[in-house]
């Protein structure tokens, strides 16, 4: 067990760097696309246990999906990016 730091600055720094799940994907390819999208906005993301997931493959959906994680300090920005919806095309643009 690691000792808990009595320095509040160290404790808050650890919290800011801890991983937070921002997406649950049904396939590894989908998770890799999410990671690439976030990277294009300068947000470092990882796929939890990516190498392990390559081994178990089709069993992933039964375990709740594949988690894409970012640092806690980037979580809000990542969620905004992932929740953006493309603007609807007007009928004139579709003709």
N, C-alpha and C positions, 0 to 999 in steps of 0.2 A: 504494500500500500504506500502510495506517495504521500508525503506530508502536505497538509494544506498550508498554503502561503498565508502569512499574517499581513503581507503587504497588499492593500486593496488594489493598487495599480496592476500588480501581477495577476491577481485573481480576475480582474475585469479584462485584461489582455487575453487570458486563457479562454474566457467566455466568448470573446469576440472572434477568436480563431477556431472555436469548436464547430464541427460540421453540423449543418442543418439540412434536412431533406426538403427540396423544393419541387420535386416531381417524382411520380411513381409511374413507371413505364411498363408496358406489357412485353416488350421485346428489347433485346440488347441493342439492336439497330436504332430503335426509337430513342433509347437513352443516349446513344452516341450522337444522334442529331441534336438532342437537347443540350448536351455538353458543347457541341460545336456552335450552336446558336448563342449560348451564354459567352463562350470564348470570343465570339465576334463583337461582343459588347465589353470585352475586357474583364469578364468575370470568370475566375478559375473554378471549374466544376469537376467533380469526380463521380465515378460510378462505383457505388459500394460493392466491394468484392467482385470486381469485374472478371478477374481470371477464374474464380470459382464458378461464376455464372456461365462462363464458356463451357465448363464441364457438365453442368446440370441441364443446360439448354431449355427444353420444353417444360420442365417442372417449375419454372420461375413463376408463372401466373398463380399457381396454387399457394405460393408463399407470400402473396401480397404485392408482387411486382418488383421491379428493379428501381432502387432508390438513386436518384441523382442528388448529390449533395454539394453545397457551397459553404464557404465560411459564413458564420452568423452575421458578420458585418455586411455581407453582400446579399443576404437572404431577401431583404425587402426589394432591392433593385432587381434581383433575379425573378421574383414573383411578378413584378410589374411587367417585365419583358415577356414572361411566359403567359401571362393573362391578357396580353394585348390581342385584340381581335383585328384582323385586317378590315379596312373600311369597305362597306358594301358598294359594289359597283352600281352606278345608276343605270337605268334602262337605256339611256342614250349611248353609254359606253359599250353595252352588250350588243348593240345593232351594228 
